[in-house]
Each structure stands twice: as C-alpha cells, then as structure tokens.
Amino acid sequence: MKFLEGLSDDIKKNLLEQLRVSWTHTSTAIEGNTLTLGETAFVLSEGLTIGGKPLKDHREVESHARAVDVLYNLVRKDEITADDLFDLHRLVISEHVLDFYKPVGAWKRENNSTNITVGGRQTMVEYSNHWEVPKLMECWLDMLNTANQSSKERPDVLNAYAKLHLSFVGIHPFWDGNGRIARLVSNLPCLKAGFPPIIIAKEKRYDYITALAEYQSAHGVPSLKKELVQEGPHLNKFRTFCELNWQISMELVEQAHTLQRNRDRNARNAFPS
C-alpha cells in the first residue's frame, strides 16, 4: 500500500496497528460497543479483558480486528467474490446464533427493516428483498471490482467509497453486521489506490446515521428494477461527510511520515557525508 512507502519497518508496523485499532474502535462503537479507544488498544495488544466491560464487547473488537487483517490481504486479490464477503461476515459476527433465518457467512433468508428519522418524522425502511440479494450483490461486486481497477485519484476513490457504502447498507445483505462490513469493504478502492482507509468517527455517529437515512428516504433501497446508487444532493452530502472523516487516518499517516523524516534528518546530522 503506497501510504506505507518510505517508512521503516517499525514505523510501518505501528501505523498499521494504529489504523487497525482506530478502525475497530470507531466501527464497533457506532454499533454500541462500550470499550474506549485505549481499552480497545489494550485488548488487542495484550489479549486481556477490561474489568466491568461485557465479554461481548471484547469479542466484537477482537473479531473486527481480525477482519481488518483479512481486508488488508484482500487488497492483493484481483477480484473480490461473495466468498470473501462471507469470510468477513464470519469474522465480524462474534456471537453465532443457530437459526436458519440468521445464517453466518451467507446472505439473509428473510427481509429486514429499521426505523429512521428524517425531518423530525419517524418512518420504517425495509431493506432490499432477500430473494433479490444474490443478484444485487453480484451487481455490487461488479461495481466494487470495477472501482478497484479504475479508481486511482483521490476524488474517484472517495466517490467509489460513498457509492459502495450507501448501496451495501441499502441492500443489507446479511441479517446482522452490515454496517461494520460496509465500513470495511467499501475501503478496498482506497487501499488499492494507495490511500489509507476512511474511518467514520464515533463522535459523528448521529451525522452518519442521519446521512444514510436521508439518502434512503429520498431514493429508497436498491432493487433489481433500478440502479444500485442514485446521483443527487444526498449522495453528495454523504460523500462530503466521508471526506471529512478521512482526516482521521490521513493524520495518522502524516504523523508516521513526519516521524520518519525526523529520524532520517537526525541520522544524516549524526553521520554527515
């Protein structure tokens, strides 16, 4: 990944760990996980539990961190398949439920819905029909693989991330874990193009959920009768939101490269030619 180029092995390793911890903490916190950033880092580095915190929360961060590692490996693949998404789902869902209608590592087998609030009014949104999911996800994977090959510049990568994220959440192909997986796999074009991942800040959870809700309220969810993503102001708003949140990882990368530049300068001063 290009954002790692020029870094010493130790700085590279530490940067990847920072991204892994931040990504895991924010994505699980958005879903209600109670571990702090420091606690998440401690659990992942030491393998120990935090007193007074639910065991479920520890399992969630450990599972998500493993999914990040798998995602880094997927960057090397030429084509992402449904099986890759199933593998990520098995990792993300730390609590397995023996229920035919709640499969782990497979598409949902019944419809799912949620309540959203837009303009001060509540409404219920039903995600894509479960019988349409296999075909919709074929189309989604085509969009992902095309973006992985064609998105090279920052605006193109950002646009691909926003479209992939919105459409994945709208399809909601799994019975659970859709948000966490969307925040993972939508980043593949970013990583493929050499940029760090877009990490949604937990403090922006309300803005994030609102932006998703406004898009779904305006355009509905994907179906086989229309395009996966609809252009317009709501897509633009979500894209802008994602760009602002990109600063989280961009700043971590800049700190790493600043440290490297300082190290190199000190070495030159200590051993002048």
GUTORZA-63177 format. One record per residue (C-alpha): x negated, y, z negated; residue number from 1; residue in one letter. Coordinates in Angstrom, 2 decimals. Each point is the difference from the previous one (the first is absolute). Example, Ala and Ser with C-alpha at 12.3 -4.5 7.8 and 13.67 -1.06 7.14 Angstrom:
% GUTORZA-63177
PT	-12.30	-4.50	-7.80	1	A
PT	-1.37	3.44	0.66	2	S
% end
This chain:
% GUTORZA-63177
PT	0.00	0.00	0.00	1	M
PT	-1.50	3.28	1.15	2	K
PT	0.67	1.94	-3.18	3	F
PT	-2.51	-2.31	-1.69	4	L
PT	-2.79	0.68	2.50	5	E
PT	-3.17	1.54	-1.40	6	G
PT	0.72	-1.05	-3.58	7	L
PT	-2.35	-2.10	-2.12	8	S
PT	1.33	-3.40	-0.99	9	D
PT	0.76	1.01	-3.58	10	D
PT	1.83	3.18	1.00	11	I
PT	1.92	-1.89	2.67	12	K
PT	1.04	-2.64	-2.52	13	K
PT	1.08	2.60	-2.55	14	N
PT	1.99	1.97	2.57	15	L
PT	1.89	-3.09	1.15	16	L
PT	0.77	-0.79	-3.64	17	E
PT	1.23	3.56	-0.62	18	Q
PT	2.34	-0.25	2.98	19	L
PT	1.17	-3.45	-1.07	20	R
PT	0.78	1.18	-3.54	21	V
PT	1.69	3.25	1.09	22	S
PT	2.03	-1.74	2.70	23	W
PT	1.08	-2.75	-2.39	24	T
PT	0.84	2.37	-2.84	25	H
PT	2.08	2.43	2.05	26	T
PT	1.88	-2.60	2.05	27	S
PT	0.98	-2.10	-3.02	28	T
PT	0.78	3.10	-2.10	29	A
PT	2.45	1.16	2.67	30	I
PT	1.82	-3.30	-0.61	31	E
PT	0.05	0.52	-3.77	32	G
PT	-3.26	-1.52	-1.20	33	N
PT	-1.05	1.58	-3.32	34	T
PT	-3.79	-0.45	0.14	35	L
PT	-1.99	3.25	0.25	36	T
PT	-2.79	0.51	2.53	37	L
PT	-2.60	-0.73	-2.68	38	G
PT	1.86	-3.07	-1.21	39	E
PT	0.33	-1.27	3.57	40	T
PT	-3.75	0.42	0.54	41	A
PT	-0.73	-1.81	-3.28	42	F
PT	2.30	-2.93	0.79	43	V
PT	-1.51	-0.44	3.47	44	L
PT	-3.62	0.32	-1.12	45	S
PT	0.12	-1.89	-3.30	46	E
PT	2.85	-2.45	0.58	47	G
PT	1.44	0.83	-3.41	48	L
PT	3.48	1.11	-1.04	49	T
PT	1.08	3.28	-1.58	50	I
PT	1.71	-0.37	-3.36	51	G
PT	3.66	0.97	0.00	52	G
PT	0.34	-0.07	3.80	53	K
PT	2.20	-2.61	1.77	54	P
PT	-1.76	-3.04	1.42	55	L
PT	2.01	0.57	3.18	56	K
PT	-1.75	3.36	0.51	57	D
PT	-3.43	-1.64	-0.27	58	H
PT	0.98	-2.64	2.55	59	R
PT	1.30	2.66	2.39	60	E
PT	-3.24	1.98	0.08	61	V
PT	-2.13	-3.15	0.33	62	E
PT	2.21	-1.22	2.87	63	S
PT	-0.06	3.36	1.77	64	H
PT	-3.78	0.28	-0.32	65	A
PT	-0.40	-3.42	1.63	66	R
PT	2.32	1.16	2.78	67	A
PT	-2.25	3.03	0.59	68	V
PT	-2.97	-2.35	0.39	69	D
PT	1.95	-2.06	2.53	70	V
PT	1.00	3.15	1.88	71	L
PT	-3.66	1.03	0.33	72	Y
PT	-0.64	-3.37	1.63	73	N
PT	2.94	0.50	2.38	74	L
PT	-1.76	3.08	1.39	75	V
PT	-2.34	-2.42	1.80	76	R
PT	2.88	-1.83	1.72	77	K
PT	0.93	0.89	3.57	78	D
PT	3.68	-0.83	-0.53	79	E
PT	2.13	0.05	-3.13	80	I
PT	2.71	-2.68	-0.18	81	T
PT	3.04	-0.77	-2.12	82	A
PT	-2.08	-2.58	-1.86	83	D
PT	-2.33	2.79	-1.13	84	D
PT	2.98	1.88	-1.44	85	L
PT	1.24	-3.18	-1.68	86	F
PT	-3.43	-0.44	-1.63	87	D
PT	0.14	3.56	-1.34	88	L
PT	3.52	-0.58	-1.31	89	H
PT	-1.14	-3.09	-1.90	90	R
PT	-2.69	2.12	-1.65	91	L
PT	2.15	3.03	-0.78	92	V
PT	2.86	-1.99	-1.58	93	I
PT	-1.64	-1.05	-3.26	94	S
PT	3.22	-1.43	-1.48	95	E
PT	1.25	-2.82	2.24	96	H
PT	3.72	-0.76	-0.23	97	V
PT	1.25	-3.42	1.13	98	L
PT	2.93	1.27	2.02	99	D
PT	0.79	-0.89	3.63	100	F
PT	1.21	3.54	0.62	101	Y
PT	-3.12	1.57	-1.52	102	K
PT	-2.83	-1.70	1.91	103	P
PT	-3.62	0.94	-0.63	104	V
PT	-2.06	0.13	3.18	105	G
PT	3.01	0.03	2.33	106	A
PT	2.56	2.46	1.34	107	W
PT	3.07	0.75	-2.11	108	K
PT	2.98	-2.33	0.40	109	R
PT	2.73	2.38	-1.09	110	E
PT	0.61	3.71	0.40	111	N
PT	-1.31	2.50	-2.53	112	N
PT	0.97	3.60	-0.78	113	S
PT	-0.78	2.93	-2.27	114	T
PT	1.47	3.27	-1.25	115	N
PT	-1.49	3.25	1.26	116	I
PT	0.67	3.62	-0.94	117	T
PT	-0.02	2.62	2.74	118	V
PT	1.28	3.55	-0.33	119	G
PT	1.25	-0.61	-3.51	120	G
PT	2.19	-2.93	1.05	121	R
PT	-0.53	-3.71	-0.52	122	Q
PT	0.57	-2.50	2.74	123	T
PT	-0.79	-3.65	0.59	124	M
PT	-2.34	-1.06	2.79	125	V
PT	-0.07	-3.56	1.32	126	E
PT	-3.32	-0.97	1.54	127	Y
PT	-0.32	-1.86	3.29	128	S
PT	2.08	-3.17	0.35	129	N
PT	-1.93	-3.08	-1.06	130	H
PT	0.78	-1.84	3.24	131	W
PT	-1.61	2.82	1.98	132	E
PT	-3.17	0.09	-2.10	133	V
PT	-2.10	-2.57	1.96	134	P
PT	0.50	1.90	3.28	135	K
PT	-0.34	3.42	-1.62	136	L
PT	-3.24	-1.05	-1.62	137	M
PT	-1.30	-1.26	3.34	138	E
PT	0.56	3.53	1.29	139	C
PT	-1.55	1.48	-3.13	140	W
PT	-3.09	-2.19	0.35	141	L
PT	-0.30	1.05	3.65	142	D
PT	0.07	3.63	-1.15	143	M
PT	-2.62	-0.73	-2.67	144	L
PT	-2.36	-1.84	2.34	145	N
PT	0.35	2.68	2.67	146	T
PT	-0.79	2.69	-2.56	147	A
PT	-2.99	-1.98	-1.24	148	N
PT	-1.45	0.04	3.50	149	Q
PT	1.00	3.48	1.18	150	S
PT	-0.02	2.28	-3.07	151	S
PT	-3.49	1.43	-0.34	152	K
PT	0.36	3.67	-0.94	153	E
PT	1.33	1.21	-3.34	154	R
PT	3.35	1.40	1.32	155	P
PT	0.69	-3.25	1.88	156	D
PT	-0.82	-2.10	-3.05	157	V
PT	2.21	2.13	-2.24	158	L
PT	2.88	-0.26	2.47	159	N
PT	-0.39	-3.78	0.19	160	A
PT	-0.03	-0.31	-3.79	161	Y
PT	3.17	2.06	-0.40	162	A
PT	1.90	-1.93	2.68	163	K
PT	-1.11	-3.40	-1.24	164	L
PT	0.81	0.89	-3.60	165	H
PT	3.48	1.39	0.70	166	L
PT	1.01	-2.88	2.28	167	S
PT	-1.32	-2.71	-2.34	168	F
PT	1.87	1.47	-2.97	169	V
PT	3.13	0.32	2.15	170	G
PT	-0.12	-3.62	1.11	171	I
PT	-0.78	-1.16	-3.54	172	H
PT	-0.96	-3.44	1.34	173	P
PT	-0.65	-1.61	-3.39	174	F
PT	2.30	-0.43	-3.01	175	W
PT	-2.52	1.90	-2.15	176	D
PT	-3.41	1.68	0.27	177	G
PT	0.81	1.97	3.15	178	N
PT	-1.28	3.35	-1.26	179	G
PT	-3.32	-1.40	-1.17	180	R
PT	-0.54	-1.87	3.26	181	I
PT	1.01	3.04	2.07	182	A
PT	-2.58	2.10	-1.87	183	R
PT	-2.58	-2.69	0.77	184	L
PT	0.50	-1.08	3.61	185	V
PT	0.90	3.44	1.37	186	S
PT	-3.59	0.93	-0.82	187	N
PT	-1.55	-2.47	2.45	188	L
PT	-0.22	2.60	2.82	189	P
PT	-1.72	2.36	-2.46	190	C
PT	-2.58	-2.59	-0.99	191	L
PT	-0.45	-1.26	3.58	192	K
PT	-0.77	3.54	1.14	193	A
PT	-2.54	0.46	-2.78	194	G
PT	2.05	2.12	-2.39	195	F
PT	0.73	-0.77	-3.66	196	P
PT	3.53	-1.11	-0.91	197	P
PT	2.89	2.37	-0.63	198	I
PT	0.86	-0.35	-3.69	199	I
PT	3.34	1.36	-1.22	200	I
PT	-0.48	1.73	-3.35	201	A
PT	2.18	-1.34	-2.81	202	K
PT	0.71	3.62	-1.01	203	E
PT	1.63	0.44	3.41	204	K
PT	2.35	-2.95	-0.49	205	R
PT	3.14	2.18	0.08	206	Y
PT	-1.12	1.83	3.16	207	D
PT	-0.92	-3.32	1.60	208	Y
PT	3.35	-1.66	-0.75	209	I
PT	1.84	3.15	1.07	210	T
PT	-1.83	0.18	3.33	211	A
PT	0.82	-3.66	0.71	212	L
PT	3.63	0.52	-1.01	213	A
PT	0.42	3.10	2.17	214	E
PT	-1.37	-1.84	3.02	215	Y
PT	2.27	-3.01	-0.59	216	Q
PT	3.01	2.24	-0.56	217	S
PT	-0.64	1.84	3.27	218	A
PT	-0.92	-2.95	2.22	219	H
PT	1.19	-3.16	-1.71	220	G
PT	-2.13	-3.13	-0.07	221	V
PT	-1.53	-1.94	2.92	222	P
PT	2.16	-2.34	2.01	223	S
PT	-0.32	-1.84	3.29	224	L
PT	2.18	2.66	1.64	225	K
PT	-2.42	2.92	-0.46	226	K
PT	-3.64	0.95	-0.31	227	E
PT	-1.86	-0.88	-3.17	228	L
PT	-0.83	3.66	-0.70	229	V
PT	1.93	3.17	0.82	230	Q
PT	-1.86	3.24	0.73	231	E
PT	1.13	3.19	-1.71	232	G
PT	-0.49	2.30	-2.98	233	P
PT	0.34	-2.79	-2.57	234	H
PT	-2.83	-1.99	1.59	235	L
PT	-2.06	3.21	0.11	236	N
PT	0.69	0.66	-3.68	237	K
PT	-1.09	-3.50	-1.00	238	F
PT	-3.12	0.27	2.16	239	R
PT	-0.94	3.29	-1.70	240	T
PT	0.61	-1.57	-3.41	241	F
PT	-2.33	-2.89	0.88	242	C
PT	-2.69	2.37	1.23	243	E
PT	0.02	1.90	-3.31	244	L
PT	-0.33	-3.25	-1.94	245	N
PT	-2.90	-1.10	2.21	246	W
PT	-2.15	2.45	-1.98	247	Q
PT	-0.17	-2.52	-2.88	248	I
PT	-2.19	-2.41	1.94	249	S
PT	-1.70	2.70	2.08	250	M
PT	-1.30	1.62	-3.20	251	E
PT	-1.34	-3.32	-1.29	252	L
PT	-1.84	-0.52	3.29	253	V
PT	-1.43	3.52	-0.07	254	E
PT	-1.22	-0.48	-3.59	255	Q
PT	-1.79	-3.19	1.04	256	A
PT	-1.71	1.68	2.96	257	H
PT	-0.96	2.99	-2.16	258	T
PT	-1.63	-2.38	-2.47	259	L
PT	-1.84	-1.67	2.88	260	Q
PT	-1.24	3.33	1.37	261	R
PT	-1.26	1.03	-3.43	262	N
PT	-1.75	-3.35	-0.42	263	R
PT	-1.66	0.29	3.39	264	D
PT	-1.11	3.59	-0.69	265	R
PT	-1.47	-0.94	-3.37	266	N
PT	-1.88	-2.87	1.59	267	A
PT	-1.47	2.30	2.66	268	R
PT	-1.08	2.51	-2.65	269	N
PT	-1.59	-2.70	-2.13	270	A
PT	-1.90	-1.52	2.92	271	F
PT	-0.67	2.82	2.51	272	P
PT	-1.50	-1.09	3.29	273	S
% end
